[in-house]
Amino acid sequence: MKFTVIRTFMAALTIGLGLLSAPIAASADDNPSAVIEQIRASGVLKVPVMTGEEPGYIKDPATGQWSGFYYEFLGEIATQLGVKLEPVETTWGNLAADFQSNKIDIAIGVNPNPKRGLVVDYLWEPLFTDAWAVLTPPGKPVKTWAELNSPDKTVVVQKGSTMQVVAEALLPKAKITPVEDRGLALMELQAGRADGVVFSIFDALQITNQKIGNVSLPEPILRNPATLAVARKPGNAGFINFLTNWILQERSLGLAQGKLARSWEARGIDLSILPAGFSF
């Protein structure tokens, strides 16, 4: 009887030690390159694209093909990963949900946002820097944000965007009207239902070609870092490292600035409104 108990115990001990010494399959948590490997295995880099967001995203109405400086940047990233771009039409306000539902792998030109930072990883290094501006009705420019901070002022922003955060923080007394996209915001201004629309300065300058209103860069000037974001998931450390190195090269060699300058010049955008020494 004792012999049987001892033999049973030794067998169990042997099995236990074997389980302890057996190799454990690596998980995504253990592999910092897991996300890169998943993207390469799929053959595509899923990227957001947006209508009405020229010159960052430009859609050819005849062919449905996308271009623009954001799309060009994303194309370079895809090439280095050895995959193709897969465009996904969306809006700035939907990006966090798109990441959570695995619709996109990366976003570009985004501004760090604490709430979205709960589910999205932002890169610390900006690809470029611009500033927040206001598009006002013709002949009604503003010198300071305080001029719009009044109950009788209506300011339009894109819903769920950083522009909405800026307006709500700086203009608590004004009426803030969120709309879905840039086109609807411009319609509000043209219809006389808005005293201003908040945009990044480079977007606002692009719109001036349409002769819709005046662009103002109100004081205090708020600089706006535009960076990359990826989904927060196990195994994305290597992807973040790769993208950070890509940004550093783009900025340090003047590649990003050169692309942006050529894009704005091609669209006839006048950068003379920018203050002396303003660097993007």
C-alpha positions as CSV (number, residue, x, y, z in Angstrom):
1,M,0.0,0.0,0.0
2,K,2.8,2.4,1.0
3,F,4.7,1.4,-2.2
4,T,1.6,2.3,-4.3
5,V,1.1,5.7,-2.7
6,I,4.8,6.5,-3.1
7,R,4.8,5.4,-6.8
8,T,1.6,7.5,-7.4
9,F,3.2,10.5,-5.8
10,M,6.5,10.2,-7.8
11,A,4.5,9.9,-11.0
12,A,2.6,13.0,-10.2
13,L,5.8,14.8,-9.3
14,T,7.4,13.8,-12.5
15,I,4.4,15.1,-14.5
16,G,4.5,18.4,-12.6
17,L,8.2,19.0,-13.2
18,G,7.7,18.2,-16.8
19,L,5.0,20.8,-17.1
20,L,7.2,23.4,-15.4
21,S,10.1,22.7,-17.7
22,A,8.0,22.5,-20.9
23,P,8.5,25.5,-23.2
24,I,5.6,28.0,-23.0
25,A,4.2,29.3,-26.3
26,A,5.1,32.9,-26.9
27,S,2.2,35.3,-26.8
28,A,1.8,38.8,-28.3
29,D,2.8,40.2,-25.0
30,D,6.2,38.6,-25.2
31,N,6.8,39.6,-28.9
32,P,7.3,43.3,-29.4
33,S,7.0,42.8,-33.2
34,A,3.7,41.0,-33.1
35,V,1.7,43.9,-34.6
36,I,4.3,44.4,-37.4
37,E,4.1,40.6,-38.2
38,Q,0.3,40.8,-38.3
39,I,0.4,43.7,-40.7
40,R,2.9,42.0,-42.9
41,A,1.0,38.7,-42.9
42,S,-2.2,40.5,-44.0
43,G,-0.4,42.3,-46.8
44,V,-2.0,45.6,-46.1
45,L,-1.7,48.6,-43.9
46,K,-5.2,49.8,-43.0
47,V,-5.2,53.6,-43.0
48,P,-7.9,56.3,-42.5
49,V,-8.9,58.6,-45.4
50,M,-11.4,61.5,-45.2
51,T,-13.3,63.4,-47.8
52,G,-13.2,67.2,-47.6
53,E,-9.7,67.2,-45.9
54,E,-7.6,68.5,-48.8
55,P,-4.6,68.7,-49.2
56,G,-3.9,66.0,-46.6
57,Y,-6.4,63.6,-48.2
58,I,-7.5,64.1,-51.8
59,K,-10.0,61.8,-53.5
60,D,-10.2,61.7,-57.3
61,P,-14.0,61.7,-58.0
62,A,-13.4,60.1,-61.4
63,T,-11.3,57.1,-60.2
64,G,-11.9,57.0,-56.5
65,Q,-8.1,57.0,-56.0
66,W,-6.6,58.7,-53.0
67,S,-3.6,61.1,-52.8
68,G,-2.5,64.0,-50.6
69,F,0.4,64.5,-48.3
70,Y,-1.0,62.4,-45.5
71,Y,-1.7,59.6,-47.9
72,E,1.8,60.0,-49.3
73,F,3.4,59.7,-45.9
74,L,1.3,56.6,-45.1
75,G,2.4,55.1,-48.5
76,E,6.0,55.5,-47.5
77,I,5.4,53.6,-44.2
78,A,3.6,50.8,-46.1
79,T,6.4,50.5,-48.5
80,Q,9.0,50.1,-45.7
81,L,6.8,47.4,-44.2
82,G,6.5,45.7,-47.6
83,V,2.7,46.0,-47.8
84,K,0.0,48.0,-49.7
85,L,-2.3,50.7,-48.4
86,E,-5.9,49.8,-47.7
87,P,-7.9,53.1,-47.3
88,V,-10.8,53.2,-44.9
89,E,-13.1,56.2,-45.2
90,T,-13.9,57.8,-41.8
91,T,-13.8,61.1,-39.8
92,W,-11.4,62.5,-37.2
93,G,-14.0,62.0,-34.5
94,N,-14.4,58.3,-35.3
95,L,-10.7,57.3,-35.2
96,A,-10.7,55.9,-31.6
97,A,-13.7,53.7,-32.5
98,D,-12.0,52.6,-35.7
99,F,-8.9,51.5,-33.7
100,Q,-11.0,49.6,-31.2
101,S,-12.9,47.8,-34.0
102,N,-9.6,47.0,-35.8
103,K,-10.7,48.9,-38.9
104,I,-7.4,50.8,-39.0
105,D,-3.8,50.1,-38.1
106,I,-2.5,53.7,-37.9
107,A,-3.6,57.3,-38.0
108,I,-1.6,60.3,-39.1
109,G,-1.9,64.1,-38.4
110,V,-3.6,63.4,-35.0
111,N,-3.3,65.5,-31.9
112,P,-2.7,63.9,-28.5
113,N,-6.0,63.7,-26.6
114,P,-6.2,62.3,-23.0
115,K,-9.6,60.7,-23.5
116,R,-8.6,58.9,-26.7
117,G,-5.2,58.2,-25.0
118,L,-7.0,55.6,-22.9
119,V,-7.4,53.3,-25.9
120,V,-4.9,54.7,-28.4
121,D,-1.1,55.0,-28.2
122,Y,0.3,58.4,-29.5
123,L,3.9,58.8,-30.6
124,W,5.6,61.5,-28.6
125,E,7.5,62.9,-31.5
126,P,5.4,65.1,-33.8
127,L,5.7,64.7,-37.6
128,F,5.1,68.5,-37.9
129,T,3.7,71.3,-35.9
130,D,1.1,73.9,-36.8
131,A,-1.3,76.1,-34.8
132,W,-5.0,76.6,-34.1
133,A,-6.7,79.2,-36.3
134,V,-10.2,80.6,-36.8
135,L,-12.0,81.2,-40.1
136,T,-14.4,84.1,-39.7
137,P,-16.9,85.8,-42.0
138,P,-15.3,88.1,-44.6
139,G,-14.2,91.4,-43.2
140,K,-14.4,90.2,-39.5
141,P,-11.0,88.9,-38.5
142,V,-10.2,88.5,-34.8
143,K,-6.9,89.2,-33.0
144,T,-7.6,87.3,-29.8
145,W,-9.6,84.2,-28.7
146,A,-11.3,86.5,-26.2
147,E,-13.2,88.3,-29.0
148,L,-15.1,85.1,-29.6
149,N,-15.7,84.2,-26.0
150,S,-19.2,85.8,-25.7
151,P,-22.7,84.4,-25.4
152,D,-23.7,86.1,-28.6
153,K,-20.9,84.3,-30.6
154,T,-21.4,80.9,-32.3
155,V,-18.3,78.9,-33.1
156,V,-18.5,75.7,-35.2
157,V,-16.1,72.7,-34.8
158,Q,-15.9,69.2,-36.2
159,K,-17.6,66.8,-33.8
160,G,-15.3,64.7,-31.6
161,S,-12.2,66.5,-32.9
162,T,-9.4,68.3,-31.1
163,M,-10.9,71.5,-32.5
164,Q,-13.9,70.9,-30.3
165,V,-11.6,70.5,-27.2
166,V,-9.8,73.7,-28.0
167,A,-13.1,75.7,-28.5
168,E,-14.7,74.4,-25.3
169,A,-11.6,75.2,-23.3
170,L,-11.0,78.7,-24.7
171,L,-14.5,79.8,-25.4
172,P,-16.7,78.6,-22.5
173,K,-19.1,81.5,-22.9
174,A,-19.7,81.1,-26.6
175,K,-22.1,78.7,-28.2
176,I,-20.2,75.7,-29.6
177,T,-21.8,73.9,-32.5
178,P,-20.3,70.5,-33.4
179,V,-20.8,69.2,-37.0
180,E,-19.7,66.0,-38.6
181,D,-17.2,67.3,-41.1
182,R,-15.4,70.3,-42.7
183,G,-17.9,70.7,-45.4
184,L,-20.8,71.1,-43.0
185,A,-18.7,73.6,-40.9
186,L,-18.1,75.8,-43.9
187,M,-21.8,75.6,-44.8
188,E,-22.6,77.0,-41.3
189,L,-20.2,79.9,-41.9
190,Q,-21.5,80.7,-45.4
191,A,-25.1,80.6,-44.2
192,G,-24.3,83.2,-41.6
193,R,-24.9,80.9,-38.7
194,A,-21.4,81.0,-37.4
195,D,-19.0,83.8,-36.2
196,G,-16.0,81.5,-36.6
197,V,-14.9,77.9,-37.4
198,V,-11.9,76.4,-35.6
199,F,-9.3,74.8,-37.9
200,S,-5.6,74.1,-37.9
201,I,-3.8,77.0,-39.6
202,F,-2.8,75.0,-42.6
203,D,-6.3,73.7,-43.2
204,A,-7.7,77.2,-42.8
205,L,-5.2,78.6,-45.3
206,Q,-6.2,75.9,-47.7
207,I,-9.9,77.0,-47.4
208,T,-9.1,80.7,-48.1
209,N,-8.7,79.8,-51.8
210,Q,-12.5,79.3,-51.7
211,K,-13.0,83.0,-50.7
212,I,-15.3,82.0,-47.9
213,G,-13.8,84.1,-45.1
214,N,-10.8,85.5,-43.3
215,V,-8.2,83.4,-41.5
216,S,-7.1,84.6,-38.1
217,L,-4.3,83.3,-35.9
218,P,-5.6,84.5,-32.5
219,E,-3.5,85.3,-29.5
220,P,-2.4,83.5,-27.5
221,I,-1.1,81.3,-30.4
222,L,-1.6,77.7,-29.6
223,R,0.9,75.3,-31.2
224,N,-0.6,72.1,-32.4
225,P,1.6,68.9,-32.7
226,A,0.5,66.6,-35.4
227,T,1.8,63.0,-34.8
228,L,1.0,59.4,-35.4
229,A,-1.2,57.0,-33.4
230,V,-1.6,53.3,-33.3
231,A,-4.1,50.9,-31.5
232,R,-3.2,50.0,-28.0
233,K,-2.7,46.3,-28.1
234,P,-0.1,43.7,-27.1
235,G,2.9,43.5,-29.3
236,N,2.8,47.1,-30.6
237,A,6.1,48.2,-29.0
238,G,8.1,47.3,-32.1
239,F,5.6,49.1,-34.4
240,I,5.9,52.2,-32.2
241,N,9.7,52.1,-32.3
242,F,9.7,51.7,-36.1
243,L,7.3,54.7,-36.5
244,T,9.3,56.9,-34.1
245,N,12.5,56.3,-36.0
246,W,10.6,57.0,-39.3
247,I,9.4,60.4,-37.9
248,L,12.8,61.3,-36.6
249,Q,14.3,60.7,-40.0
250,E,11.6,62.6,-41.8
251,R,12.1,65.6,-39.6
252,S,15.9,65.6,-39.1
253,L,16.5,65.4,-42.9
254,G,13.9,67.9,-43.8
255,L,11.9,65.3,-45.7
256,A,8.6,66.0,-44.0
257,Q,8.9,69.8,-44.2
258,G,9.8,69.5,-47.9
259,K,6.8,67.4,-48.7
260,L,4.5,69.7,-46.8
261,A,5.9,72.9,-48.5
262,R,5.5,71.4,-52.0
263,S,2.0,70.3,-51.2
264,W,0.9,73.7,-50.0
265,E,2.6,75.4,-52.9
266,A,0.9,73.2,-55.4
267,R,-2.5,74.1,-53.9
268,G,-1.6,77.8,-54.0
269,I,-1.7,78.2,-50.2
270,D,-0.3,81.6,-49.0
271,L,1.8,81.1,-45.8
272,S,2.4,84.8,-45.3
273,I,-0.1,85.0,-42.4
274,L,2.3,82.9,-40.3
275,P,4.3,85.0,-37.8
276,A,8.0,85.4,-38.3
277,G,10.0,82.4,-37.1
278,F,7.0,80.1,-37.3
279,S,8.4,76.6,-38.0
280,F,6.5,73.5,-38.9
